[in-house]
Amino acid sequence: MILFHQFFDETSSTLTYLLADPITGDAVIIDPVSEHIGAYISFLQEQELQLGWVLDTHVHADHITGAAGLREYTGARSAVGAGCAVDCADRLLQDGDTIVFGNEVLRVIPTPGHTSNCVTFHWRDRLFTGDALLIGGCGRTDFQGGDAGLLYDSITERLFPLPDETLVYPGHDYKGARVSCIGQEKGSNPRLAGRSRQEFIQLMTHLNLPRPLMMDSALPANQRCGRTRNIEIHGT
């Protein structure tokens, strides 16, 4: 079996995913949180895995990515969507690009709208959607180049056409859920199900959500791949 592990950060309700080929020991991690670098490294060591790639679905506003620390301590490379203004990343991902780890392959699907450069990662029967498509929701569209119409197009044209049984693993969940599927989101997501593009835009325009608490510190740090003055390993 392919190794798959889900981590959760209670402060930002961020879900982080580690995938690995148990035959070769090659691994990737998606949307790591800087405060949990030690836990990730401990898990890699316990499972005798080698981290090859650190992937971010977008430039986060609510937490600092663990990309810089994981690169420093494991030698892994980092990747984000093209156009994210993250010059420190080893690779800028385009539509249809692939990330290879061992005998496994992730495919890149651009899903802009929450921010202008969000990407979703498609692996086997599952999607890692970041903040584009959430369980019973979707990412906000009121900053970082967000565009509600573009998000609607990303979800309905790039994700919803996939088979209904395709699993959806989001970048956040605030209600204790951990996985959904395309069929469930098409049929019951309250922000999307039965709504026209214009109705979705109208809804998203009037959410009036508060600013993310860490936005002023997280955005500049994440444009440096999560590098702050001193990288510390927590949780070891």
Buried (B, 14 or more C-beta within 10 A) or exposed (E): EEBEBEBBBEEBBBBBBBBBBBEBBBBBBBBBBBBBBBBBBBBBEEBEBBBBBBBBBBBBBBBBBBBBBBBEBBEBBBBBBBBBEBEBBBBBBEEEBEBEBBEBEBBBBBBBBBBBBBBBBBBEEBBBBBBBBBBBBBBBBBBBBBBBBBBBBBBBEBBBEBEEEBBBBBBBBEEEEEBBBBBBBBEEBEBBEEBEEEEBBEBBEEEEEEEBEBBEEBBEBBBBBBBBEEBEBEEE
